[in-house]
Amino acid sequence: MKSIYVTCTCHHCGYQTHKQSETFILSDFEPHLIEALKTNKFFHTQCPFCQAKLSFFHPCLCIDKEYHLILYMKQMNERKQDDHNIVKSYPYIKRYISSIEDICEQYRIVEDGLDDRAIQMLKVKLLQKREDIVSINYQDYDNVSNTLWFQIQYKENMDTVAVYKLSYDQIKEKLPSIQTDYFEEINLAWARYYIKNKEEKKL
């Protein structure tokens, strides 16, 4: 565990404050910080002057031994080739994260025993069904009905949509094994690029 102090400026009243935060998290020793990541509380604080909710972001490496997952919260312009050597000896899934909201979704996916690559590709297919979708996030796997649930934000409203897991399984079986040698950011941009490359190779 390594602490830093992050400067936060309130977008509401302009008050500047500081928040102590961690740049390295081990699940064995800081389960409360893992829980904060899962519940979208880690990168948030409160303005001491007007009580508005403040968000911040900084490089943070998280090693979760329970799920064999390593998350590296880091913006794209800050990433370096040496990043991949930091935890090279761990045969874990390694993911870059550049959006606070993606942390919660990543944990929901891994907790349900799913492949994040297939989930993102399934989201691309859902986005193709309607043009008024603003955002889409994976929520839950219901093993009773064998359905995957997504929260979709449309331009006018929000809804929760179920997809039969068979659709996910059909995508998953065509994917190569997950590599554990280096960090990748698996999101919609990755899924669109992957699908585009596959289509171009068929031509």
N, C-alpha and C positions, 0 to 999 in steps of 0.2 A: 504494500500500500504506500503510495507516494502522494502527498498533499500539495496542492497549489492554491493560490487565491485568485479568483476570477473577478474582474471588474464588470459590474452589471449596471447599465444605465436604464432607468425606468422610461419606457416609451410613453407613459401616461403623464407623469409629472416632471420628468427630467432628473430626478434624484439619483445620485450615483452611490452604489454600495458595493461591497465585496462579499463573495461567497467562497467558503472553503470547499474544495472539491478534490476528487481523487483521479489520478492518471493511470493507475494500475489496480485491477481488481482480481482477486483470486476467490473463487466460489467457496473454497474450503474455509477461508478465514473471514470473508465479508459477505455472508449470506444476506444481510440486510441491504447491502448495496446492489446485489443481484435482484432482490425484490424491488428496489427503487427503479432499476432499469426496466423491469417487466411492467411496472405500473406507471411508467412515464413520469416519474418524480425526480429522477437523478439529475437531469439537466434543467431543473426548475427551482426557483426560489420566489420569495415575496418581497416586494418593495417595503422597507420598514417605515416609509413616510406615508404612502397612500394605500398600501396593502394590495396593489395590483400584482398580478402574476407575471413573473419575469422568466424568460428562457435564455439559456446560454449554451455554448458548445465549445469543446476543446478536445484535443487528442486524448483518448483514453483506451487502454488495452484491457480487455476482460477475458479471463480464462475460466470457462465453466466446465469443470470436470464431469459433472453429472450428465450433461448432454453432449460431451465431446465437441464443444463449440468454442471458438475464439472469435470475439468481436473486436474490431479495431475501429473505434469511432474517430474518424479523421476525414477532413475535407480533401477533395481530390487534388487541389493545388498544393497540399502539404505532404502528399504521399511520396515515398522514396523507394528505390529498389531494395535498400537495406531492410525495409519493413518485413520482407518475406523471410529474412534470416533470424528475426528476433525469437520466434517460437518454432523454428524449423523442425525441431526434434519431436514436436507434438503431432501425432497422426490424427488431428482433429479437423473438423470443418472450419475453414478460416474465411471470415467475411469482413469486408470493409463496410462501414456504415457512415453515410454523410447526412442523414436526416434523422432528427430525434424520433419522429413518428415511426420510422422503420425499425427501431429497436424493439418496440412492443410486438410488432407483427412478426419479426424474426423469431422471437421467443414463442409466440403462439404456434408458429409453424413447427418449430423443433419439438415443443412439448407434445404436439399431436403426432409426432413421428413421421412428418411429411418432408418432402424434398422441396426446398424453397424455389428451385429452378422451375419445377413443374407448376408450382402455384403461380409464379409470375407469368408463365406462358398461358396458363388458364385465364388469368386476369386479362391478358391481351385479347383472348377470344371473347370474353365478356364485353370488353370495351368496343368490339366491332359490332355488337348488336344494336347499340344506340349511340347517337352522336351527342347527346346532352349529358354524358357522364363527366363529372368534374374529377372525381377520385374514386378509388376502389381499394378496399382493405380486407385481407383475410381475417376472419373472426374465430371460427370454431369448426371442429369436426364432430358431427353427431354419428357415432358408430351404431346407434339403434336404427336410424333411417338410412345410414350409409350416405350421408350428404355432407358437403362442405358449404359453410355459410360465409357470405361476403357482405360487408357493409358498403353500399354504393351511394355516393353523394351525387345527385343529379343537380341541374341548374336550379330547379324549382323545389326539390324536396330530397329527403334521404330515405332509403329503403334497405331492407336486408333480404338478400337473395340466396336461395339454396341451389346447389349444383350437385348432381349425382357424382359420387366419388369415381365412378367408372370413367368419367371424362378425364379426371386427374390421372387415373391408372393408365389410360391409353397414351397420355403424354409421357408419363414417367418411364414406361417400359422402353421408349425409344431414346431415352437420354443415356449418355455414357455414365460410368461410375463417377461419383463425386471425388474430385482431386483434393488432396490435403497438403499439397506442397507450397501453395502460395495463397494470398488473400485475393478474393474477388468481391465485387459489389454486385449482388444479385437483386435487380429491381426491374421495373418495367422497361427501362432503357436497354438493359441487358437482354431481356426476353425479346424485344423487338429486333435487336441486332442479330440475335441467334436465329430467329425465325427467318429474317431476311436473308442471311447467309445460306441457310438450308435451301431456301427457294431458288437462290441464284445458282447453287451447285446443281440443281435439277435441270437448269436450262442448257 
